[in-house]
Amino acid sequence: MDIPLIFTFWFMVAAYLIHVIDESLLGGSFVEKVQQHWWAEYSWKKFFWFNSGYFVLMIASVVQFRFRSDSGCLAQTGDAFSIAKPK
């Protein structure tokens, strides 16, 4: 069974959406942990804008891939390889 590459990119967007919702609703929130351990000035506003910008980048990459048939679509491919780990 072959899954077209475009579907895998949309699935990555969906998986990231679930990840962000999980971080937002999780008890002992992600933002509080970042403030506590790494970046005291981190806030929900920064969390929101970072993730919004990343969603725009991801969706724009998928749309670019769809209409330009993968010419210059490095952002989404980079995401795919960033989560892959060698065995």
C-alpha positions in Angstrom: 0.0 0.0 0.0 1.4 3.4 -1.0 0.5 6.6 0.7 1.1 9.7 -1.3 3.7 12.0 0.1 1.2 14.9 0.3 -0.9 12.9 2.8 2.0 12.2 5.0 2.7 16.0 5.2 -0.9 16.7 6.1 -0.7 14.0 8.8 2.3 15.7 10.2 0.3 18.9 10.5 -2.5 17.0 12.2 0.0 15.3 14.6 1.6 18.7 15.5 -1.9 20.1 16.2 -2.6 17.2 18.6 0.8 17.8 20.2 0.1 21.5 20.8 -3.4 20.7 22.2 -1.8 18.1 24.5 0.8 20.6 25.7 -1.9 23.2 26.3 -4.2 21.1 28.3 -1.7 18.9 30.1 -1.7 19.3 33.9 1.6 20.9 35.0 1.6 22.8 31.8 4.4 23.0 29.3 4.7 26.8 29.6 5.1 26.6 33.4 7.8 23.9 33.0 9.7 26.1 30.4 9.4 29.1 32.8 10.6 27.0 35.7 13.6 25.3 34.0 14.8 27.3 31.0 13.3 30.6 30.2 11.6 32.6 33.0 10.1 35.2 30.6 8.3 32.5 28.5 4.5 33.0 28.4 1.3 31.7 26.9 1.5 34.6 24.4 4.9 33.5 23.2 3.7 29.8 23.1 0.7 30.9 21.0 2.7 33.0 18.5 5.5 30.5 18.0 3.0 27.7 17.3 0.8 29.9 15.1 3.9 30.8 13.0 5.0 27.2 12.8 1.5 26.2 11.7 1.6 28.8 8.9 5.0 27.6 7.8 3.9 24.0 7.8 0.7 24.6 5.9 2.4 26.9 3.4 5.0 24.2 2.8 2.3 21.6 2.1 0.4 23.9 -0.2 3.6 24.8 -2.0 4.4 21.1 -2.3 1.0 20.5 -3.8 1.0 23.2 -6.4 4.7 23.3 -7.3 5.2 19.5 -7.2 8.0 19.5 -4.6 10.2 22.2 -6.1 11.9 24.1 -3.2 9.7 22.5 -0.5 12.4 22.1 2.2 10.5 23.1 5.3 8.2 20.1 5.3 10.9 17.7 4.3 13.1 19.0 7.0 10.3 18.3 9.5 10.0 14.8 8.3 13.7 14.1 8.7 13.9 15.9 12.1 11.7 13.4 13.7 13.3 10.4 12.0 16.0 8.7 14.1 18.6 6.3 12.8 18.6 2.8 14.2 
